[in-house]
Amino acid sequence: MDAEEAAAPYVPEQNARWTACDEFINSHLIPPHPYHKALEHAYKNAMAQGLEDIAVAPSQGKFLSVQCQILGAKHILEVGTMAAYSTIWMASSSPDVKIVTLEIDPKIAEIARGHIRYAGLENRVELIVGAAADVLPQLVDEVEQGKRPRFDFSFIDADKDNALRYFNWCKAASRKRGVLYVDNMVRKGELANAELAKTNGRVRGIREAVEGIGKDQTVDAVLLQTVSEKNYDGFLMAIINGGLGQILGSTFGVPGANATFDYVIVGGGTAGLTIATRLASDPTISVAVVEAGGFYEIDNGNRSTVPGYANFYTGADPKNYQPLVDWGLMTEPQQV
């Protein structure tokens, strides 16, 4: 912690309107469910044990659970367990989910284990005690050696000084099209304060993360500002490129963009783009197309009369003879 941070501890920004909206929303969209009692226990006991009130808000916990359900996530990585409040939310997303969660403080880890036991989720959660900077590289090695499955979803809620490092390690342990979520990335607007970043490691860390992830050609990311009963903040979410998104990526004409692909198609003509599209229809496969000239099926519609690259714009239409679509390789009826 920098001297300025120690002298001026972080105080959340709250607003009666945000709280009122959360109370109304939660009363309708977060009804009691099988783990409601466990979540209440985790929060109240954490406060009784003297832990900081820095867990996600209930609506954000529900959002994490919904995201895991949308992804069909079975393997989740969490950096920063704290009281296991967010852990329980994500573990409740599916009976098939397996979570690996990291906590640096042994005492806090024991409290979290108690909350996980109270929820009856020990079989879904593996809690590892240790610094993320030490544990994450080990997890990456285990994943690459096939000792662990790749992760579908990563929730990063640890010290912000190392946000970019944690993001990159989680990315290395994730599957293609895996999703990474980094919490507390706005900090009451401090993200935009370049002067504060000179003396505040947390602000410097979140700015470096946004800048670094923005330059990363292997992910597509967005950062949203949020307000809630707990604070004005925000989160960054990124998806790892792979599949169809890789063809229409942002590396066209960008020199020095480094990435690894399963297949490289040399020649972006009708045949090359058709092959690339068919390969990339498998979301687990990434494909690069190398073309010295232009992608003429896109640049000039008059040259797109042969079915090729395509299912990105409109559906198949055999009456459209100049489409920017693959209309299914349809042919005229033939005489036998």
Secondary structure, 3 states (H helix, E strand, C coil): CCHHHHHCCCCCCCCHHHHHHHHHHHHHHCCCCCCHHHHHHHHHHHHHCCCCCCCCCHHHHHHHHHHHHHHCCCEEEEECCCCCHHHHHHHCCCCCCEEEEEECCHHHHHHHHHHHHHHCCCCCEEEEECCHHHHHHHHHHHHHCCCCCCEEEEEECCCHHHHHHHHHHHHHCEEEEEEEEECCCCCCCHHHCHHHHCCCHHHHHHHHHHHHHHHCCCEEEEEEEEECCCCEEEEEEEEECCCHHHHCCCCCCCCCCCCCCCEEEECCCHHHHHHHHHHHCCCCCCEEEECCCCCHHHHCHHHCCCCCCCCCCCCCCCCCCCCCCCCCCCCCCCCC
